[in-house]
Amino acid sequence: MCLAVPGKVLEVSGDEELMKTGRVSFGGTVREVNLAYVPQVEIGDYVVVHVGFAISILNESEARRVFDDLESLEEPEIPEDAA
């Protein structure tokens, strides 16, 4: 199974489209990402990242929906008396 994760572009660097990179925040964790597939991306945009490459741009409302869906997948808390 493959997983692509949305993140917010904090910084863009590089002049050539194929060499463009950016710093992307994934809920506070910041990683360097290759932006060659989305050369029109701008600071503040949300991108979907798969194996270090931004593969598409999302609008903010769609990114928020994905964040909410991912958050709902967290493990449920088990009451102490259920053991």
C-alpha positions as semicolon CSV with decimal commas, in nm:
position;residue;x (nm);y (nm);z (nm)
1;M;0,000;0,000;0,000
2;C;0,124;0,348;-0,085
3;L;0,065;0,654;0,125
4;A;0,072;1,015;0,013
5;V;0,058;1,280;0,284
6;P;-0,047;1,646;0,258
7;G;0,183;1,919;0,384
8;K;0,214;2,297;0,375
9;V;0,491;2,457;0,169
10;L;0,701;2,684;0,390
11;E;0,986;2,767;0,152
12;V;1,069;2,718;-0,216
13;S;1,419;2,716;-0,363
14;G;1,578;2,650;-0,701
15;D;1,536;2,827;-1,033
16;E;1,517;2,529;-1,267
17;E;1,184;2,339;-1,270
18;L;1,347;1,997;-1,236
19;M;1,570;2,111;-0,951
20;K;1,306;2,297;-0,749
21;T;1,278;2,190;-0,386
22;G;1,091;2,313;-0,084
23;R;1,059;2,283;0,289
24;V;0,720;2,131;0,368
25;S;0,555;2,102;0,709
26;F;0,362;1,788;0,797
27;G;0,189;1,887;1,119
28;G;0,506;2,045;1,256
29;T;0,758;1,799;1,112
30;V;0,945;1,977;0,832
31;R;1,108;1,789;0,544
32;E;1,284;1,882;0,221
33;V;1,066;1,781;-0,075
34;N;1,126;1,770;-0,450
35;L;0,883;2,006;-0,628
36;A;0,965;1,911;-0,991
37;Y;0,612;1,774;-1,052
38;V;0,446;2,094;-0,925
39;P;0,671;2,376;-1,051
40;Q;0,392;2,634;-1,011
41;V;0,367;2,575;-0,634
42;E;0,394;2,878;-0,407
43;I;0,471;2,931;-0,041
44;G;0,156;2,862;0,160
45;D;0,017;2,604;-0,085
46;Y;-0,066;2,254;0,032
47;V;0,089;1,963;-0,158
48;V;0,044;1,587;-0,155
49;V;0,383;1,422;-0,101
50;H;0,476;1,065;-0,189
51;V;0,829;0,929;-0,130
52;G;0,980;1,277;-0,114
53;F;0,807;1,419;-0,423
54;A;0,517;1,664;-0,421
55;I;0,279;1,506;-0,673
56;S;-0,012;1,751;-0,665
57;I;-0,138;2,073;-0,512
58;L;-0,443;2,076;-0,283
59;N;-0,660;2,367;-0,181
60;E;-0,665;2,439;0,191
61;S;-1,015;2,300;0,253
62;E;-0,926;1,966;0,092
63;A;-0,602;1,951;0,292
64;R;-0,799;2,014;0,614
65;R;-1,041;1,735;0,524
66;V;-0,751;1,493;0,476
67;F;-0,596;1,604;0,808
68;D;-0,930;1,543;0,982
69;D;-0,959;1,198;0,821
70;L;-0,606;1,105;0,928
71;E;-0,673;1,225;1,282
72;S;-0,985;1,008;1,303
73;L;-0,768;0,703;1,229
74;E;-0,582;0,736;1,558
75;E;-0,611;0,443;1,795
76;P;-0,907;0,474;2,031
77;E;-0,834;0,509;2,399
78;I;-0,901;0,198;2,603
79;P;-1,053;0,263;2,946
80;E;-0,834;0,145;3,234
81;D;-1,111;-0,079;3,372
82;A;-1,152;-0,262;3,038
83;A;-0,836;-0,471;3,083
